[in-house]
Amino acid sequence: MLSVAKVQRRNAWRYYVRGVAYGDGRRPVGQSLKAAQEKVGLPPGRWWGRGVTALGLAEGAEVSERQLELLFGQGRHPDADRIEQRLLDDGVGLAAARRATVLGQPIEEIEARNQTPLLALDLTFRPQASLTVMWALGDARTRRVIERAHERAVVQALRWLEDDVAETRWSSGRGRAKTPALVVAAFRHFDNRHGSPLLHEHCLVLNRVQRLDDHGEPKWGALDTTRLYQHVVAAGTLYTLAMTTEVCEELGLATVPREVTPGLRPVMEIAGVDQVLIDWSSTRRQRIEDALEGLIYTYVQEHGRLPGDKARHGLGWQAAQDTRPEKKTPRPLEQLLARWRASAVLKFGTRMVDGLVERCRAVGAALRARVDPVVDTALAAVDVAAVVFTVRGNFARRHVLAEARRHLLETLRGRAFTRGLDDHIASRALADHGRQTTVPQLGRRAPAPDRIFYTADFTEPDRWWIVGTDGKPPRESSRYERARVASLAVRTAIRAARTTAARPDEAPATTTSAAEHTVDYPGREVALTPAQRAAVVHAHQQAAMPEEYLEGRTTDPGTWLRTPENMDRLAAFTRAADARRRTYEDTKPPAVPDADRRHQEQRHRQPGHGQGAGPRP
């Protein structure tokens, strides 16, 4: 999971130096950052990104307080003090020496135009709640595997942003250039402001990148942060997919979906982690949800309707801000681990806590035995295109790529996959099911491939209503639920066409173990007949959707009749049926001889007794 925040004000570096760099705590005044980190056992920040080499830094090097102040507070070179002093010794004026250390446009010039300079973006990576629970309560090896996977996934997501996304812009966007080199300062945290376990990484991405000017000389300019914002979701799905896959492969685990909010996309959690443990570690989320209920109630009173997706997102942000606690006093990881274990043992018992990892491995082994690493890219492309089209209508490649990564995580359940398979599925979804809507105009620059928008021609299911549970009112089906129905209809048709296209004399669909563990990807070595492929895909899809996946889902066609117009009618039918049943049970006739039972059975086969002659129009 990935969230983003802006670093805009000139003194914002003080918040990150005194707070974020200090474990989201309040650093004592007068104490240096390094001394404060060492005193409480916090890890120092590290430099990442290819752009740090242009600043004379090395990836993995420690971030100092003065470097943060110069780079993120003043927009200057992290070694500006030495550079400025050297220029002054050479006879350069003070103003010129200071200007030589500025990266790009000075902050003072931006503020002179009554504009607020954007200094950096704070990208925060964090794993799912179940992985955080395993990291906090698992053994030392489990903790090392999760931390190593977390670090590699963060680096992989940053590398993807550098290679495929990062651009610089100048002349009000008329000039653009690829800049595969970001400057990132990363700080790792172990808990949230409540002191509950929350492994996460703050990555401050500097809003300055280098490019070559017209004379071939390196020049610092602004990063296209709008473009970076647009690809945050795709980067977050890449991080989640990479980290979850590595942890599951290293520890023999599997994932299952957990529906956090009814109707919205489920979160893929580690199988075997009990919900009570997730709730124990998610105290912050529970407070946000409680505050969100009150905000939604106020919204309904003011507008007379439920909030939409955009309004609900804004209310969620407001609830998070309203429930945000004060800064805490950081603690070393060893103390946090001991406190978390004592809290969990006191609440759930030693047996449940000590057996967490083995329980997850046992459940994971059972799921991994049912889910083979087989991905039918044709069906995956259909699913991805149908979901993106139903949810968005118009979409770009970044939306399809993010959905392809979610599809792999949801389908493979933590199994490894061929590198580049997400890109292949996204390209196939656009080529086979996408219809370009961006039309190039004469006299204007042709749009880049990732700036082209598409749509599709899937039949979007009509809206239906879902009966509420636990005393909650009925709710309308969400876009995601309708997207799953649209995808299911097309995939069912493809399977039927494949099975029908098989020759009558073909042998029953039997596959070898090599074929079952093959990935449908260019260059595969095993080719299956249409009937074999259809059977393998059908079996794989059934295995990838066990009973716990279907619980609470609303893609069952039986729920489609629950529209607002039919709700009262269905309720009336139910009441009438219950009344007839009670009347029949109260007046149940006595047993009859065998000679007369045959005559009654023949009479009951005729229409009547509430059966009707057939469906009414």
N, C-alpha and C positions, 0 to 999 in steps of 0.2 A: 504494500500500500504506500502511496506517495501523496503528500500534501505540499502546497507551495504557499509562501508568504513573501511580501515585498519588504525590502530594506530600503527605505526612502529618505528619512531625515538624516541630517548631517551628523547628529549625535547618536544615530542608531547603533554605531559600533560599540558605544558604551553599554547598551543593553546586551549585546552579544558577548562582549568581553566580561562584563560583570555577571551575566546570567547564563547564557547558552554555553559559553566556554567553561563555566563553573558548574556544570551539571544542572542547569536550570535553578540554581540557588542564588543566594545573595552573598556576594563575596565581601568580606570585611574591608572597610575603607583603609587605604594605606598599605595593603598587603598585595604583593605582586601576584600576577596570575600563576606563574610557575610554582611559586611557594605555596599558594593556596591549593593548587591542584595536588601537589605532593603531600600536603598535610592531611587532606581528606581522601587520598588514594584515588583520585580521578585520572583517567588517561588524558594525555595532552592531545590537542588537535593535530591533524595531519594535513599536508598539502597533497592534492590530487589533481589530475588533469594534465594534458600535454602542454597547456599554456604556461605552466609554472617554470619550464625551462627557459622561456624567454625572459623571465624575471630573475634568472640566476638561482632558482630554487630547484630542489629535487623532489620527485614524488615520494611520499612517505616521510618527508622531513617534518620536524616539529614546528608548529605554528606558535610564534611568540606574540606577546601582547603588543609590542611596538609595531610589528608587521600588520596586525589587525587594524591598529589605529591609522597607520599610513594608508593602507590599501582600501579598507572598507569605510574609514572615517573621512579621509581627505582625497581619495582618488589618486594617490601618488604611488610611486614605486616603493615596494616594501623595504628597500635598502636606500631610501631617499636621503637619510641623514649622511651616509658616507658619500653618496654621489654629489650632494650639494656642497659638502665641505671640500671635496676635491676640486670642484669648479671654482669655489671661492678662493682656494689656494692658487688657482691658475689665473686669477685676476678677473673672473667673470662677476658681473654685478649680482646683488642679492636677488633681485626680481627675476633676472634671466636664469640664475642657478635654480631658483625654486620652480620656475616654469619648465625647466628641462626634466624635472622629476615627475611632472604631471602626466598621467596616462589619459590621452584623449582630451576632450574638452574640459576645461577647469570647472569645478563645481560652482565657483563664484560667478562665472559667466551664465550658467544655467539659472541660478537663483536671481541674477540681475534681471532676467526676463520674466520674473514672477512665476517661475516653473519649479516644481519639486523634483530634484534629480533622483533617479532610481539608481541606487548604489549596487544592489545585489539582489538575488533571489535566494530564499531559504527553502531548499528542497529537503523534506524530512521523510526518510524511508523507515518503515516499520513493518514487521511480519504480522501474520494473523495471530489472534489471541491464543489459539491452541499452541502455536510454536513458542510464544512467550511463556506460557505455562510450563511447557517441557523444559525450556531453557532455565527457568527459575527453580523448578523442583526436581529436575533430572540430575543424573550423576555427572561427573566431571567430563567424561567423554562426550556425552550428549551435548553438554554446554559448549565444548570446543567445536563440535561439528556444526552446531547452529550458528555460532559466532563466525566461523570461517565461511560458511555458506552466505551469511548476511553480508560480510565484507566483499566477497566475490560478486554477489548479486548487485551491490551498490556500484562497484567498479564497472560491471558489465552495462548497467543502465546508463552510467555517465559516459562510457565509451560510445554507446549507441547514440546518445544525444550529441556527442562530438562529431561522430562520423556522418550521421544522417540528418541532423536537425540544425546544429549551430550555424548561424549566419550573422554577418554584420551588415548594417545598412547605413547609408549616408545620403545626403541631398534629399531629405524627406522621403526616403524609400526608393528614389529613382536609381540609386546605385546599391547593388547587393553583391555579396561574395561569400563563398563557403569559408568557414573558419573552424576546421576540425581540431581546435585546441582551446579548452576552457581552463580557467583558473578557479580552483575549488578548495575551500578550507572546510574540513570535515571534523565534526565533534560527535563522539559516541556517548550516549546516555543509557542508563540502566533502569531508571524508574520514572514515574510521572510525578506530578506535584503532590499527589496523595501518598507517595511512597510505595505505591503498588508496582509490581514488575512491569516494565515496558522497555524492551530493547529497541532503540531507534537511533538513527544517525541524522544529524543536522549537517547539510551540505550547503555552504554559502557559495553560490556561483557568482563570481564577479561580473558586473555589467560592463566589462571591457575585454575586448579581444583584439588580436593583431591581424592585419591584412597587409598586402603589398600595394603601395600606391602606384601612380602612373609611371614613376621612375624606377619601380622595382624595389623601393626601400620599404622596410617594415614600418607600419603606422598603426597606432592604437585608436580604436573606435568603439562605438557602442554595440552591444549585442542586441540582436533582434529578439527582445524578450517576449513580444507577442507571439512569435512563432514558437518559442520555447514553451509558453503557456499552453499553446494548442496541442502540444505533444506530451504533456505531463501524464495524461491517462495512459497512453501507450507505453511510456517509460515505467510507470507504476506496475502495469501488468507484466512487463518484462522482468522487473525485479521480483515480483511475487512468483512468477513461473520459474525463474532460475533458482531462487532460494529454496522453494518448496521441493522442486525436483531433486536438487542435490541432497537435501536433508533426508528425503524419503529413500533415495538410492543408498545413501551411506548407512542409514539405520534400519532399513527394511520396513518403512512405514508406508501408509497410504492415506488418501484424503477422502473426506465425505463432505457433502454440502450442508451448510447450516443456514437456515433462513432467519436472518436477523430481523428484517422488516417484511411482513406479509406482502407478497406481490412483487417485491424487488429481487434483484439478482442475489442468489445465495452466496455465502462466503465459503470457500473451500478450506475446511479445517482438517487437522490431523485426526484420523479415526482412532477412537479409544480415549480421547481426552473428554472427560465428563463435562456436561454443561455447567454443573455446579462449580467446577474449577475455573471455567471460563468466566462465570459470573463473579467468582471470588477475585479474579485479577482485573475485572473491568468495572471497578467502582466508579470511575470517572464517567464511563458511558451511561451507567444507570442514572447518575445525577443529570446528565444531559437529556436523557429520554424523559425523565420526570418533568424537567423544566420545559421540554418541547411540547408535552401534552397541554400544559397551560397556555403556551403561546399559540398553539393550533386552536384551542377553544376560543381565545380572544380573537383570532383571525376570522373564525366562522361567525362570531357575533357581529363583527364589523362588516364582513363582505357577504355573508349569507351563503357561503359555499366553502368547500374544503380547499386548501391551498394546492396549487399545481406543483410540478417538479421544481421549477425555479424558485417559487415562493417558499416551498418546503426546505430547499437548500439554504435560503437566506434565514429562515427561522431556526434551522439547525445551527448555523453559525452564531446567531444571537444567543441561543441557549448555551452554546459552548462558552461564549464570553461571559454570560451572566453567572455561570457556575464555576468559573476559573478560580482556583484557590490562590493564595499568596505563595510566594517563593518559599522553598523549604531549605533546610540545612543538609547539604550533600553528605552521604555516607559512603565508605568504601564498599566495594562489591561483596567482600567476604561478610561484612556485617549485614548487608541487605539479604544475602542468600540465607544466612542463619535466621534472620527475622522472618523471612517469607516461609521458610520451612516450619518454624515454630508456629506461625499463624495457621498454616494449612493443616498441620498435624493436630492442633488444638480443635480445629473446626471439623475435620474430616477423618482423622485417625491416621495412625502410622501405616496401617496396611494399605490404605488407598493411596497415600503419598509415595511410599516406597515402591509400590507395584505399578506406578504410572507408566514407566518406560516399557516394562515387559508386557503390560496390558496393551499398550499401543502397538508393540511389535506383533503380538498375537493377532489382534484385529487386522493389522496391516498385512500380515501374511495371508490371512483368509481372503482379503480383498484382492491382493496381488495375484493370488491363484486364479481368481475369476476374471481379472482384467488383464488381457494380453496387450503388449505394446503395439497394437495395430491401429492405424489411422487411415480410414478411407477418405482421401482428400476430396473426392467428388461430393460425398455427403457432408464433409466438413465445410466445403465452400458454400453448399446450399444453406447449411445452418447459420454460418456467419453472415451471409448476405441477407437472409430473411430476418435475422435478429436486428441487424443494423438498419435495414430499410424500415422495418416496422417501428423501431424506436425513434429513428431520426428523420426518415423520409429522404432527405439529401445528405450525402456523406462523402467524406474524403478517404484517402487511403489510410490515414492514421486511425480513423475509426474502425475500419475493417481489420487493420493489423492488431489493434487492441483486442477486438473480439476474437480473432484467431488465437491469440495467446490465452484468452479465457477458455476457449473451446478445448485447447490442448490440456490445460490444467484440469478442466472438468471431466474430460473424456479419459485421459490416461491415468488419472488418480495418483499422480506422483511418479509414474514410470518415465524413464528417460526417452528421448525422442531424437530424431536426426536433426542436426544443427541446420538452421535455415528453413525448417518446416513451416514455421509461422509465416515467413515471408512468402513461401510457395502457396500456402492456403489463401493468403490475402490476395495475391496476384491472380490466382484462379477464380476467386470469388468475383473480382472486378471484371475479369475477362469473360467469364461464362454467364454471370448474372447481373452485371452492372451496365448501366446505360449513361454515358457521359452527358452531363447537363451544362458544363462550362463550355461556352462557345468562343473560340478565339476571334478577336475583332481585328479588322484591317487597320494597319498603322499602329498597333499596340503590340507590346512584347508578348510572345506566346507564354502562357502560364507554365510553370514548372510542373513536373508530374505529380508532386505531392500537393499542388494547389488546385488540382482539377477535382471537381465535385461530380458525383454520380447519383443515380437513383436506380430502382429496380422495378420489376413488374410482378412481384409476389401479391397474391390475394390476401389482403389483410382481413383477419376474422372480425366479425362484428363484436361490439362490446357486450359483455355479459356481467352479471352481478354474482358475487360470491356471498353465501350466507355466512353471517358472522358467528364466531365461536366465543365461548367464555363470556357471554353477555354483551359482546361487541356488536354494533350495528352492521348491516350488510355493506359491502364495499364494492366499488366498481373494479373490474379487472384492469390490471396495469398494462402499460405498453409492453413490458418485458414478457408478461404472461401471454399476451396476444402474439408476440413475436415467436415464442416457443411453439404455439399452435400452428402458426404459418409455416415454420420450419418443419414441424412434424408431418404436416400434410404433404409437402413436397418430397420429403425423404421417404415417406411411405410409398408414394407413387414411383419413385426411382427404384426402390427395392422390388416393387411388383413388376416393373418393366424388366428389370434384370432377370428375375426368376422366370418370367414368361418367355424371355428371349432365349433361354437355354434350350438346347436340342433335346428331343424326347429320349434319345438313346444315351444321353450322358449319365454317367454313374452318379450315385448319390454324393452329396457334397461332403467329402472327407478330405481333410487337410493334414499335412504332416506338421510336426512341431516347428519345422523351419518356416512353413508358410504362415502358421499362426503368429509367429513372432516377427513377421516382416512388416515393414512400414511402406505404405503405398506412396512412393516418392520417386522422382526421376532417377533412374539408375538401379532400381531394385532388380534382384536376380531371379526372383520366383514369380512366375506368371500364373494366374488362376483363371479357370474358365468362368463364364458369367454366373453359372449356378453355384460354383464353389465360392466365388467372391460374395455373392448375395448371402449365402449361408454363414460365411465367416463374419461379415459385417453385422448381420442380424444377431448372431450369438454374442458378438462383442458389445453391441449396443445394449443388449439385455444384461450382460454382465456389468457394464459400466453404470447401470441404473438399478441397483438393488432396491429392496423394499424401503430402506430408510430414505432413499432419494425421492420416492414418490409420495411419502407422507407429507400432507399439507400442500401438495402441489395442486394447481388448478387448471392443468392442461387436459383434464379428463373431459371428453365431449359431453358427459352427463351434466356438467355444470353450465353448458352453453344456454340451456333453457331458462336459466335464472336471470332473466331480464327484468327491468322494473315493471313492465306490463304483465309479466307472468307471475310475479311474486305473490300477489294476492290470490290469483287463481290456483297456484300450486298449494298455497296454504289452505284454501278452501277444500281442494281435493283431499289433502291430508286429513283435515278434520272430518270430512265425510267418510273417508275410508276407515278412520279409527272408530267412528260411531257405528258403522256397519259391522266392524269386527267385534266390538263390545256387545252389540245386539245379538250377533250370531253366537258368541260364547255364552251369553246369558240364556239363550233359548236353544241350546244345542240339543238336537233330537236324540232320543235313546237309541240303543243298538237295535238293528233290524236283522231278521233272519237272512241266511245266505241266499235264499230264493228271491228275496225282494231287493238285495243290494245291487244285483246286476241291472235291474230296472232303474234304480236311482242313478247309477253311474251313467247309463245311456241318456237319462233326462238331463243330467248336469252338463253333458257335452254340448247341448244346444245353447245358443246365445241367451243370456239372461243372468239374473243374480249379480248384476253389476258388471258383467263381463263385456257386454256390448257386441255388436255385430262386426265391429272393426273400428279403425281410427276415424274420428270425426274430423271434418274439415275445419 
